[in-house]
Amino acid sequence: MPLLMLDLNNTLVDRDTAFRDAASEFLTAHGLPPDDLAWLMSADASGYTPRRTVAEAMTERYGGTVTGGAVRTFLDRGAADRVTLSGPTRDALAKAVAAGWTCVIVTNGRVAQQELKIRRTELDAIVHSWVISESTGHKKPAPEIFHAVAAEVGASLHSSWVIGDSAHADIRGATGIGARSVWVSNGRAWTEPAFRPTHIAVDAASAIHYVIGVPKSARP
């Protein structure tokens, strides 16, 4: 069966909105300035800033007001407890599986946090498996993590596709293994001159529908 590798954060689930909601609640609960929401979002950088770095920045900023435990709880569970899987994305994934695609989540991050998101949204009941960078010792765009995906489900990277919102991690990663790719733009413009995705879609559901709609004769 053809292999479809899908990013998790800000692709299958809206991680940034979940983090924003958690951050807003955190500020309110601890009597902190609401205007600090912009600072927290910037410090987090859509999850790409290492958790330790964010925790240290928050401790330095709020050390006299918020305990280290509260900061860790917020960073470990804040967004993870709030992510949701949209109906259109759920339906698109189900159609991909029904059409014979092997669907695997491939995501950078910590196992405990990412698996919490996967189970909370019931993605574990839809996809065939998942591979998380912490467990492999390799982060996207490294080819090793994509090879780990193929090994996990006994599939081939030949004719595989990658769907994700990160030009660097997902689309560059796909290019590195010779896979086709769909970049989930979330309303952004493509700005990377060195490489391009096979296709650009506005959201994950559209991306999945595009991939499963490509005729077999057009697959490499």
HELIX and SHEET records of a PDB file:
HELIX    1   1 ARG A   15  ALA A   29  1                                  15    
HELIX    2   2 ASP A   36  ASP A   44  1                                   9    
HELIX    3   3 ALA A   45  GLY A   47  5                                   3    
HELIX    4   4 ARG A   51  TYR A   62  1                                  12    
HELIX    5   5 GLY A   68  ARG A   77  1                                  10    
HELIX    6   6 GLY A   87  ALA A   98  1                                  12    
HELIX    7   7 VAL A  111  ARG A  120  1                                  10    
HELIX    8   8 LEU A  123  ALA A  125  5                                   3    
HELIX    9   9 SER A  133  THR A  136  1                                   4    
HELIX   10  10 PRO A  143  VAL A  153  1                                  11    
HELIX   11  11 ALA A  167  ILE A  171  3                                   5    
HELIX   12  12 ARG A  172  ILE A  177  1                                   6    
HELIX   13  13 ALA A  204  GLY A  213  1                                  10    
HELIX   14  14 LYS A  216  ALA A  218  5                                   3    
SHEET    1   A 6 SER A 129  ILE A 132  0                                        
SHEET    2   A 6 THR A 102  THR A 107  1                                        
SHEET    3   A 6 LEU A   3  LEU A   6  1                                        
SHEET    4   A 6 TRP A 161  GLY A 164  1                                        
SHEET    5   A 6 ARG A 180  VAL A 184  1                                        
SHEET    6   A 6 HIS A 199  ALA A 201  1                                        
END                                                                             
